Amino acid sequence: MTHAELFIKTIDDLRERQIKGDEYNMLRACGLLRHLLTDALPLVQIIERSMRKKLLFTVSSFDDIKISGQRTKAYTCIIDIDYTYVDHKTLDLDAFRKHICFIVREHDYSVSNIIKAGANIKGGVHTGRPENEKERIIVSIDDIPRRQNKELFLHTINAICNVVYNSSMEFYCKIAGTSLPVDLPHNIRLPY
């Protein structure tokens, strides 16, 4: 199997797991995201080199809003990176991996932090132990009481999947020899 074929199948598998949307499939999606974005040599970088073009990730610009005041133990700021009704910006792979998804207490959680927790700690690829307070918070984030978004971690994985899927479509279609779907951007929302 070529890297291009692996890329197509990985994107397809990512979308199938996202559509199923249960916790097991969302954690497995973290393993696919790790392969695509954060491994030592991510599949996206291999595809970028073969296509001689950077894949750009389109995200909302919510993180540009400056957060004022002192953070408290109860402070949580959710940044909906795939929200379609706000200004957007495009990021290369390195910037996307560093893009902040949410903030809890004094900790910022980037796309890479979310993928690592889901893939390496919560069971997407491996089951491990959190190594520090930041990782302990992220793996138990859905236990923190709040009025809405009870499944913050899973919703964040879902948002990352939406961004990766929509941003990958140009490369996907070029490799597959098809035209871009007319319904992009298409964001899947989890039912819970």
Sequence and secondary structure as in RCSB ss.txt:
>XXXX:A:sequence
MTHAELFIKTIDDLRERQIKGDEYNMLRACGLLRHLLTDALPLVQIIERSMRKKLLFTVSSFDDIKISGQRTKAY
TCIIDIDYTYVDHKTLDLDAFRKHICFIVREHDYSVSNIIKAGANIKGGVHTGRPENEKERIIVSIDDIPRRQNK
ELFLHTINAICNVVYNSSMEFYCKIAGTSLPVDLPHNIRLPY
>XXXX:A:secstr
  HHHHHHHHHHHHHHHHHH SHHHHHHHHHHHIIIIISSS HHHHHHHHHTS   EEEESGGGS   S   TT 
EEE  TT TTS EEEE HHHHHH EEEEETTEEEEHHHHHHIIIIIBSSS B    SHHHHHHHTGGGS  SS T
THHHHHHHHHHHHHHHHHHHHHHHHHT    TT S       
